[in-house]
Amino acid sequence: MKSALITGITGQDGAYLAKFLLEKGYEVYGIYRRLSTPNFWRLQYLEIFDRINLVPADLTDEFSLLESLKISDADEVYHLAAQSFVGTSFEQPTSTAHVTGVAVTSMLEAIRHYNPHIRFYQASSSEIYGDGHTTILNENSPFKPSSPYAAAKLYGYWMTRIYREGYDIFACNGILFNHESPLRGLEFVTRKISNTAAKIALGLEDELLLGNLDAKRDWGYAPDYVEAMHMMLQHKEPDDFVIATAETHTVREFCEKSFEELGLDWQDYVKVDKRFFRPLDVNYLCGDYSKARENLGWQPKTKFEELVKIMVREDLERWERWQNGEKFPWDASNYPDETKLITRALRS
């Protein structure tokens, strides 16, 4: 039986990947941070919490990462953990650099010292391409990060390549374009839209405040993308791959389709609030996954309109269950009104 260690197992991708690997027969270990309220709801929602071995560790502490490798004796490490919200990286650039960037080196060093034969996956991001692009992007397109998050991810990308080439470690970068699901955090625009649209449909909310409606993204479905992560580590040679859908849609389109799914006109409820604009934004991202298709046999299964429908319907069902007094693992009912959260953007 193979053993896998997942950092960021309590996040969207970590939870779906854990479920996927369990179905493949893996022994799954997951790193989590010791907090006053551990964020296990996604693992509980997928009904896999009791099947996972949880290991407390800190990404900024290389010795605790080394200990997690010893405990799991992993054949494969999937490094998904990060401070993953672009907006927060402008608020907390230094901690983002440590957690999202330097921690990649810490894990690679731990692997190099404990067992250099471990196969390593680094969750890279389409954000490393930055702004200014107007054509579809592949593994050879130039990088121009436009946020502290993107800069930290680019550092992790290059360190992964350096350890692959310098120490002969089987290390892969998955340059994943935006991928969403009902497990997406509420701070991300897609889930913010689907969740608020569902609340509006049920009379629980009356408006949706957003920033840049013209930003274009390549949106895929997270369960499709975790399969690509696994495929990379089964490939005969370590390499870097763009994972995307090769389609681009605006935030405005996401709003339109979400409200349309509920029989509503988005223009009656969506308002642009400049407080939610970023200091620097990326206006266009679209990925070419042809290398992954040709070398791994991977391609996206879920298209844009189906993705929107999945998210809106799931959020609507949750709020209906909540109205009926049902108890279940979930995040939205306890999430604060974000206009009450004081940030630099909201102060300016």
N, C-alpha and C positions, 0 to 999 in steps of 0.2 A: 504494500500500500504506500502510495506517495504521500508526502507531508508538505503542506503549503503554509507559509506564514504571510498574513496580510496585515500591513499597517493601514490604519484608517478603516478598519472593518466596520465601524459604526456609521460610516458615511453611505451615501447612495451606492457608489460603485463597489465599496467593500462588502456591503450586504448582498448585492446581487452576485458578486463574484463568489462569495462564500457559499451561497446556495448552489451556484453552478458547479463548483468544485466538489461539494458534498455529493451531488448527483453523479459526478464522475468517479466517486469512490475514494476521494482524498480524505486524509486526516487534516482538519483545518484548525489552525491556530490564528488568533487575532490579537494584535496589540491594541490596547486601549489606555487612555489617560485616566488616572484616579482623580475623579471630580466629586463634588458634593452630590451631584445628580448625574450619574453616568447616562450617556445617550444611547441606550440600547433599543429604542423603540422600533427601529427598522428591522433588526434581527428578530424581534418578537413578532412584528407584523408579518414577516415572511415565514414565521413558525420554524425557525432554525436555531434559535438562541440556545436551546439545551443540547445542541449537537456540536457546538463550537467550544474549543479550548481557549479561554481568554487569558492573556498575559499582560499584566500591567507594565508599562514602559514609558519612557519619555524620549521623544525624538531628539532632544537637545543633549541627551546623556548617552554617549557612545557605549558605556559599560552596560547600561540597561538594555541596549539593543543587542549587544553581544550575548547577554544572558538570555534574551528571547530566542536567539538562534540556538543556544545550547538546549533550552527547554523543548523547542519544537523539532530540533534536528531536521530542519526543513530541506527539502529537495529544491523547492522554488520559493522565492520571496517576491511578493507583489507590493511594491512601495507606492501606496495610494495616498497616504496621510499627508496633509498640508493645511496651511491656512489658505483656503481655496476660493475665497470670495474677493473678486477684484476690487470692489469698493472699499472693503476693509483694509486692503493693502495700502491704500493711500492714507488711512488713519493710523495704521500700525506698520510702517515700512520696515523698521528694524526687526521686529519679531517675525514678520513675514519672511525676511531674508534668512533668518535662522531656521525657522520651522519648515518653510517651503524649499529653501535652497540648500543651506549647509547640512541639514539633516540627511540629505541624499549621500553626501560624502561620508557622514558618520555611519550610515548603514553599509555602504560599500566597503569601508574600512573594516567594519565588524565581519563582513563576509570574507574579506581577504585574509583576515587573521584566523577566523574559525574554520572556514571550509570554502576555498576559492572555486570549488566545483558547483556550488549552489547557482542556480539560474535566477537572474535578477531582472525584474520588470520595473521600469521607472515610468510613472504616470506623467508624461509631458503634456503640453497643452498647445492648442492652436493660438493662444494668446501670445506666444513667443514671436509670431510673425508680425504682430503690431498693426499699425494703421498705414494707409497709403497704398494698399494693394487693390487692384481692380480685376485681377484674373484669378483663376483657380490655382490653389497652392499645393505643391507637392514637397517631397523630402529635400529637394534641392533649392527651394525658394528661399530668398534672403530673410533673415530674422531682424526685426526692429521692434523690440518690446516697448509697450506704451504704458506700463504700470509697474509698480514695485513687485506685484505678483508675477507678471510676465518675466521681469528681469530675474527673479528668483528661480522660476521654472527653467529659464534658459541656462542659468548656472548649473542646475541639476542635470539638464540635458547634456551639457558638455562634460561634466564630471562622469556621467555614465559612459560616454564614448571614450574618455581618457582611461577609465578602469578597464574597459573592454580591450582597448588597443595596447595599453601599457602593462596590464597584469593578466591578460588572457582570460578575463572573467566573462562568462556568458551573460552579457548585460544588454538589454533592449530598451529603446525609447518608444513608447506608444504616443505619437503626436495626435491625441484625440481632439477632434473638434467638438463643439457643444453637444452634450448628450443628456437627455432629460428623462424624467419618469415621475410617477406619483410619490417616489421617495426623495425627490429633490428637495433641498432646503428651501424654506419660505423666503429667504433673502434673495434668491435667484429669480430673475424676472419671469421666466416661464411658469414657475410654480406660483409666484405672486399673482400672475394673471389667472391661472386656472382656479386657484383657491378663492380669490376675490370674486371672480365671475360666478362661481358656485354659490357663494354667500349672497351675492346680489340676487340671484335667481330665487333664493329662498327667503328673501326679505331681511337678511341679516346684515347687509351692508348696502350703501347707496352710491358709492363711487369708487373708482380705482385711479390712484395717482401714480403716474409713470414719468420717466425722464425721456430719453431719446427714442422716439418711435421709429426713426428712419434707419437705425442700426440694423445691418443685415448679418444673419448668422446661418451657419450650416448646422441644423438641429437633427440629431438622431436619437435613438432609443437606447437607454443605458444597458438593458439586458443584452442587446445585440453586441454592444461594445465590449462587455466583459469577456465574451467569447473570443474576441480578437486578442485580448491580453493573453489568454491561455494559449491560443494558437502560436503567438510569438515565441513563447518559451518551449514549445514542442518542435519548432523549426530546426532544421539541421545546423544552421549557422545563426549567430546573434546579429540582429540588424535593427534598423529604425523604420517605423511604418506610420504613415498617415492613415487615420481611421476617421471616415467622414461619410457623407451621403452624396456629395457633388451637387447638392442643391442649396440655394440660399433663399431665405425669407426674412422679411422685416419684422420687427417687434409689432408693428401695426397689423401685419397679417396674422400674427399669433393672436392678437386681441380679437380681430375680426372673426377668425375661425372658432375661437373659444366661446364667444358670446353667441355666435350663430348656432353652435351645438346646443345651446340652451334656449334657442328661440328668441334671442335678444339682439338689439342693435348696439354694437360696442360704442358708437359715437354718443349714445345717450348717457354713458356712465364713465368713460375714460377721460381723464383730464391730464394735461401735461403740466408738471410741476418742475421748474428749473432747479429746485433743491436736489433733485435726484439725478442730475447730470454729473458725470465724472469730470475731474480736472483734465484728463485726456481720455478720449474714447477711441475705440476701434470701430470703424463704420462698416467694414466689409470683411467677412471671412467665409471662404468656401474651399473645401478640400478635395483633392484628387486621390482616391483610394485605390487606384489601379495597381500599384505595387503590391498592396495587401491582397488584392484579388488574384493577381498572377502568381504570387509566391506562397500565400497562405491559404488561398481558396476562400477568403472572407469577402462578404459583401453585406450591406445593410438589408435587413428584412422589413423594417418598419419605416414607412414614408411619413412625411410631415403631417398630413391631415389625420392619419391614423394615430400618430403620436399625440396630437392635440386632443383628439377624442378620448384617448385612454386617460390622459391626465384630468381633463374636465369631468368626465364621468366618475372617476375614482374620488375626486374631491367632493363632487355633489353627493355621492353615496355616503361618504364619511360624515358630512354635515347633516344628512338626513338621519343617520344612525345616532349622531350626537343629540339631535333634537328629540329622538325617541328615548333618550336616557341610557343608551348602550355604552358600555365601557370597553375600550379597546386601545391597543398601542397606537399613538398618534401624536403629532406635533402641533397642529394648527390651533386647537382649542386653548392652548396655553401661551400662544405666541403674542407678544405685545404689539400694540399699534405702533408701527415703525416711525410715525411722525412724532412719537413721544421720545424716541431715542435720539439724543443729542449727538450730532456728528459735525465735522467741519462743514460738510455740504449743507446741513440744515441750519448752521449758524450764519452762513454767508448770504 
